[in-house]
């Protein structure tokens, strides 16, 4: 009997440790292995390159985190990138609009798409997977209609500087990512809205009984997801210097991978902002490390799928009840 109790305590302790520090252990282990094989992997220049590259995925992942924490998912984020890109092309190139105003209007369009997702899900209690899968197709089609399926060059210095610029020697995309990370940490962990998000995802009936507005909580989560996807679309378009309707395909899987690696539970009600950031860093390190090791993109896709399966299994083990 005593041995059984001790075993149960050990299992609980292991789950608690992995829940708190598992992602850090994975990151450190991975960095050590890759840096041994390729020492250039941990050079400061490459570290800055990784952080710059993951900025787009990190922003999308924060929005995805909100959706998953409420018990849903947002599959339309990649299409929203394409919509923002095409709108920027029309505003800046064809309409000769001020770059700042064009970025604001494009981001607002993505925010509106996110609001529509949240409204449909919360108002009519529709399945988030079905709603966002449908809007993924609708938004992608809108991007293709707006652009007429043609790309536009946006290589003007003012727009390119959004991605290529630096502040005190730090690339601007890293600055954006740090600022959004701080804001998301405050929103999730220090505000009433953040508590509502966890409450809705943890037990929606208890949340309703406590006076939480499930409608507005879910709607705001998807609206913020749209806004963050819009900002990511601006950064990505600045990086490529072009407006294209075929970008962002599969970006939702990178965002999901970052979330689940960062401890966001598909069961809802469990997430941390620092975890999402570390999850995005791990995904970036894996891609960068595989490129260093000359591993082809086909294997990278397979690795991404395995990572998601592993992370979900780990989440199930960590949060398993009754042991």
C-alpha positions as CSV (number, residue, x, y, z in Angstrom):
1,X,0.0,0.0,0.0
2,X,2.9,2.3,0.9
3,X,4.7,1.6,-2.3
4,X,1.5,2.4,-4.3
5,X,1.2,5.7,-2.5
6,X,4.9,6.6,-3.1
7,X,4.5,5.6,-6.8
8,X,1.5,7.9,-7.1
9,X,3.3,10.8,-5.4
10,X,6.3,10.3,-7.7
11,X,4.0,10.3,-10.8
12,X,2.3,13.4,-9.6
13,X,5.7,15.1,-9.0
14,X,6.9,14.2,-12.4
15,X,3.7,15.5,-14.0
16,X,4.0,18.8,-12.1
17,X,7.7,19.1,-13.1
18,X,7.0,18.5,-16.8
19,X,4.0,20.8,-16.7
20,X,6.2,23.7,-15.3
21,X,9.6,23.0,-16.8
22,X,9.1,20.4,-19.6
23,X,9.3,22.9,-22.4
24,X,12.4,24.4,-21.0
25,X,14.0,21.0,-20.8
26,X,13.1,20.2,-24.4
27,X,14.5,23.5,-25.6
28,X,17.8,23.2,-23.7
29,X,18.3,19.5,-24.8
30,X,17.6,20.5,-28.4
31,X,20.0,23.4,-28.3
32,X,22.8,21.3,-26.8
33,X,22.4,18.5,-29.4
34,X,22.2,20.8,-32.5
35,X,25.1,23.1,-31.2
36,X,27.3,20.0,-30.7
37,X,26.6,19.0,-34.3
38,X,26.8,22.5,-35.7
39,X,28.5,25.0,-33.4
40,X,27.5,27.9,-35.7
41,X,23.9,27.3,-34.6
42,X,24.4,29.2,-31.3
43,X,26.3,32.1,-32.8
44,X,24.6,35.4,-31.9
45,X,23.9,36.2,-35.5
46,X,22.0,33.0,-36.0
47,X,20.1,33.4,-32.7
48,X,19.0,36.9,-33.9
49,X,18.0,35.3,-37.2
50,X,15.9,32.6,-35.5
51,X,14.1,35.2,-33.3
52,X,13.5,37.4,-36.4
53,X,12.1,34.4,-38.4
54,X,9.7,33.3,-35.7
55,X,8.2,36.7,-35.1
56,X,5.3,36.1,-37.6
57,X,4.5,32.7,-36.2
58,X,4.7,33.9,-32.6
59,X,2.1,36.7,-33.2
60,X,-0.3,34.2,-34.9
61,X,0.3,31.7,-32.1
62,X,-0.8,34.2,-29.4
63,X,-4.1,34.6,-31.2
64,X,-4.4,30.8,-31.6
65,X,-3.7,30.4,-27.9
66,X,-6.7,32.5,-27.0
67,X,-8.9,30.5,-29.3
68,X,-7.6,27.1,-28.0
69,X,-7.8,28.2,-24.3
70,X,-11.6,28.9,-24.8
71,X,-11.9,25.4,-26.1
72,X,-11.8,26.3,-29.8
73,X,-9.3,26.8,-32.7
74,X,-8.7,29.3,-35.5
75,X,-7.9,27.7,-38.8
76,X,-8.4,31.0,-40.8
77,X,-5.2,32.8,-39.6
78,X,-3.1,31.8,-42.7
79,X,-5.8,33.1,-45.0
80,X,-6.0,36.3,-43.0
81,X,-2.3,36.9,-43.8
82,X,-3.0,36.6,-47.5
83,X,-6.0,39.0,-47.2
84,X,-3.8,41.6,-45.5
85,X,-1.1,41.2,-48.0
86,X,-3.5,41.7,-51.0
87,X,-5.2,44.7,-49.3
88,X,-1.8,46.3,-48.7
89,X,-0.9,45.8,-52.4
90,X,-4.1,47.5,-53.4
91,X,-3.8,50.4,-50.9
92,X,-0.1,51.1,-51.3
93,X,0.5,50.3,-55.0
94,X,-2.7,50.9,-56.8
95,X,-4.2,53.6,-54.6
96,X,-0.9,55.3,-53.5
97,X,-2.1,55.4,-49.9
98,X,0.0,56.4,-47.0
99,X,1.9,53.3,-45.7
100,X,0.8,53.7,-42.1
101,X,-2.9,54.3,-43.0
102,X,-2.7,51.3,-45.4
103,X,-1.3,49.1,-42.6
104,X,-4.0,50.2,-40.2
105,X,-6.9,49.5,-42.6
106,X,-5.5,46.1,-43.6
107,X,-5.1,45.1,-39.9
108,X,-8.7,46.3,-39.2
109,X,-9.9,44.1,-42.1
110,X,-8.3,41.0,-40.5
111,X,-9.7,42.1,-37.1
112,X,-13.2,42.2,-38.7
113,X,-12.7,38.7,-40.0
114,X,-11.7,37.6,-36.5
115,X,-14.8,39.2,-35.1
116,X,-17.0,37.4,-37.6
117,X,-15.4,34.1,-36.6
118,X,-16.1,34.8,-32.9
119,X,-19.6,36.1,-33.5
120,X,-20.6,33.0,-35.4
121,X,-19.0,30.6,-32.9
122,X,-20.3,32.4,-29.8
123,X,-23.8,33.5,-31.0
124,X,-24.9,30.3,-32.6
125,X,-22.8,27.9,-30.6
126,X,-21.2,26.6,-33.8
127,X,-18.1,24.3,-33.8
128,X,-15.0,26.5,-34.1
129,X,-13.3,24.0,-36.3
130,X,-16.1,24.1,-38.9
131,X,-16.6,27.9,-38.7
132,X,-12.9,28.8,-39.1
133,X,-12.4,26.1,-41.8
134,X,-15.2,27.7,-43.8
135,X,-14.0,31.2,-43.3
136,X,-10.5,30.1,-44.2
137,X,-11.8,29.3,-47.7
138,X,-13.9,32.5,-47.8
139,X,-11.1,34.8,-46.8
140,X,-8.6,33.1,-49.2
141,X,-11.1,33.6,-52.0
142,X,-11.5,37.3,-51.0
143,X,-7.7,37.7,-51.2
144,X,-7.7,36.1,-54.7
145,X,-10.6,38.3,-55.9
146,X,-8.9,41.4,-54.6
147,X,-5.6,40.6,-56.2
148,X,-7.1,39.0,-59.3
149,X,-4.7,36.2,-58.6
150,X,-1.7,38.4,-59.4
151,X,1.2,39.5,-57.2
152,X,2.2,43.1,-56.7
153,X,5.7,44.4,-55.8
154,X,5.9,46.5,-52.6
155,X,9.7,46.9,-52.5
156,X,9.6,50.6,-51.5
157,X,12.1,51.4,-48.7
158,X,9.5,52.8,-46.3
159,X,7.4,49.6,-46.4
160,X,10.4,47.2,-46.4
161,X,11.8,49.0,-43.3
162,X,8.9,47.5,-41.2
163,X,10.7,44.2,-41.4
164,X,14.3,45.1,-42.2
165,X,14.7,48.0,-39.8
166,X,16.6,47.8,-36.5
167,X,16.4,49.5,-33.1
168,X,19.6,49.7,-31.1
169,X,20.9,46.9,-33.3
170,X,17.9,44.7,-32.7
171,X,15.8,43.7,-35.7
172,X,12.4,45.4,-35.5
173,X,10.4,42.1,-35.8
174,X,12.0,41.0,-32.5
175,X,10.9,44.3,-31.0
176,X,7.4,43.7,-32.2
177,X,7.4,40.2,-30.8
178,X,8.7,41.3,-27.4
179,X,6.1,44.1,-27.1
180,X,3.2,41.7,-28.1
181,X,4.6,39.1,-25.7
182,X,4.5,41.6,-22.8
183,X,1.0,42.8,-23.7
184,X,-0.3,39.2,-24.0
185,X,1.3,38.3,-20.7
186,X,-0.5,41.2,-19.0
187,X,-3.8,40.4,-20.8
188,X,-3.8,36.7,-20.0
189,X,-2.5,36.7,-16.4
190,X,-3.2,40.1,-14.9
191,X,-6.6,41.2,-16.3
192,X,-10.2,40.3,-15.7
193,X,-10.6,39.4,-19.4
194,X,-7.7,36.9,-19.0
195,X,-9.5,35.3,-16.0
196,X,-12.7,35.1,-18.1
197,X,-10.8,33.3,-20.9
198,X,-9.5,30.6,-18.5
199,X,-12.9,30.3,-16.9
200,X,-14.7,29.8,-20.2
201,X,-12.2,27.2,-21.4
202,X,-12.0,25.4,-18.0
203,X,-15.8,25.1,-17.3
204,X,-18.2,27.1,-19.4
205,X,-21.2,26.3,-17.2
206,X,-19.3,27.5,-14.0
207,X,-18.3,30.6,-15.9
208,X,-21.9,31.4,-16.8
209,X,-22.9,30.8,-13.2
210,X,-20.2,33.3,-12.1
211,X,-21.6,35.9,-14.4
212,X,-19.0,35.7,-17.2
213,X,-20.2,36.8,-20.6
214,X,-19.2,33.8,-22.7
215,X,-20.4,35.5,-25.9
216,X,-18.1,38.5,-25.5
217,X,-15.2,36.5,-24.1
218,X,-15.2,34.2,-27.1
219,X,-15.9,36.9,-29.6
220,X,-13.0,39.0,-28.3
221,X,-10.6,36.1,-28.4
222,X,-11.2,35.5,-32.1
223,X,-11.2,39.3,-32.8
224,X,-7.8,39.6,-31.1
225,X,-6.7,36.5,-33.1
226,X,-7.7,38.3,-36.3
227,X,-5.8,41.5,-35.2
228,X,-2.6,39.6,-34.4
229,X,-2.9,37.7,-37.8
230,X,-3.3,41.1,-39.4
231,X,-0.1,42.4,-37.8
232,X,1.7,39.3,-38.7
233,X,0.5,39.7,-42.3
234,X,2.0,43.2,-42.4
235,X,5.4,42.0,-41.1
236,X,5.4,39.1,-43.6
237,X,4.4,41.3,-46.5
238,X,7.2,43.7,-45.6
239,X,9.6,40.8,-45.4
240,X,8.8,39.5,-48.9
241,X,8.2,43.0,-50.4
242,X,5.2,41.8,-52.3
243,X,1.4,41.3,-52.1
244,X,0.4,37.7,-52.8
245,X,-2.8,35.7,-52.3
246,X,-1.1,32.4,-51.9
247,X,0.9,33.2,-48.7
248,X,0.1,31.8,-45.2
249,X,-0.8,28.3,-46.3
250,X,-0.2,25.9,-43.4
251,X,0.7,28.7,-41.0
252,X,-2.1,27.6,-38.7
253,X,-0.3,24.3,-38.0
254,X,2.9,26.2,-37.0
255,X,0.8,28.3,-34.6
256,X,-0.9,25.2,-33.2
257,X,2.4,23.5,-32.7
258,X,3.8,26.5,-30.8
259,X,0.7,26.6,-28.6
260,X,0.7,22.9,-27.7
261,X,4.5,22.8,-27.2
262,X,4.0,25.8,-24.9
263,X,1.6,24.0,-22.7
264,X,-1.7,25.3,-24.1
265,X,-4.2,22.5,-23.5
266,X,-6.7,21.5,-26.2
267,X,-9.0,20.6,-23.3
268,X,-9.2,24.4,-22.7
269,X,-8.6,26.5,-19.7
270,X,-4.8,26.0,-19.5
271,X,-2.2,28.3,-21.2
272,X,0.7,30.6,-20.5
273,X,2.0,33.5,-22.6
274,X,5.7,32.7,-21.9
275,X,5.0,29.1,-22.9
276,X,3.6,30.2,-26.3
277,X,6.8,32.2,-26.9
278,X,9.0,29.3,-25.9
279,X,7.0,27.0,-28.2
280,X,7.5,29.4,-31.1
281,X,11.2,29.5,-30.3
282,X,11.4,25.7,-30.3
283,X,9.7,25.4,-33.7
284,X,12.1,28.1,-35.1
285,X,15.1,26.3,-33.6
286,X,13.9,23.0,-35.1
287,X,13.5,24.4,-38.6
288,X,16.8,26.4,-38.4
289,X,18.6,23.4,-37.0
290,X,17.3,21.1,-39.7
291,X,18.4,23.6,-42.4
292,X,21.9,23.6,-40.8
293,X,21.9,19.8,-41.0
294,X,20.7,19.9,-44.6
295,X,17.5,18.1,-43.9
296,X,14.9,18.6,-46.6
297,X,11.6,20.4,-46.2
298,X,9.6,17.2,-46.6
299,X,11.1,15.9,-43.4
300,X,10.5,19.2,-41.7
301,X,6.7,18.8,-42.4
302,X,6.8,15.3,-41.0
303,X,8.7,16.6,-37.9
304,X,6.1,19.3,-37.3
305,X,3.3,16.6,-37.3
306,X,5.2,14.4,-34.9
307,X,5.8,17.3,-32.6
308,X,2.1,18.2,-32.4
309,X,1.2,14.5,-31.7
310,X,3.9,14.3,-29.0
311,X,2.9,17.6,-27.4
312,X,-0.8,16.6,-27.2
313,X,0.1,13.2,-25.7
314,X,2.3,15.0,-23.2
315,X,-0.5,17.4,-22.3
316,X,-2.8,14.4,-21.8
317,X,-0.3,12.7,-19.5
318,X,0.4,15.9,-17.5
319,X,-3.3,16.8,-17.0
320,X,-4.5,13.2,-16.4
321,X,-6.8,12.9,-13.5
322,X,-7.4,10.3,-11.0
323,X,-3.9,8.8,-10.6
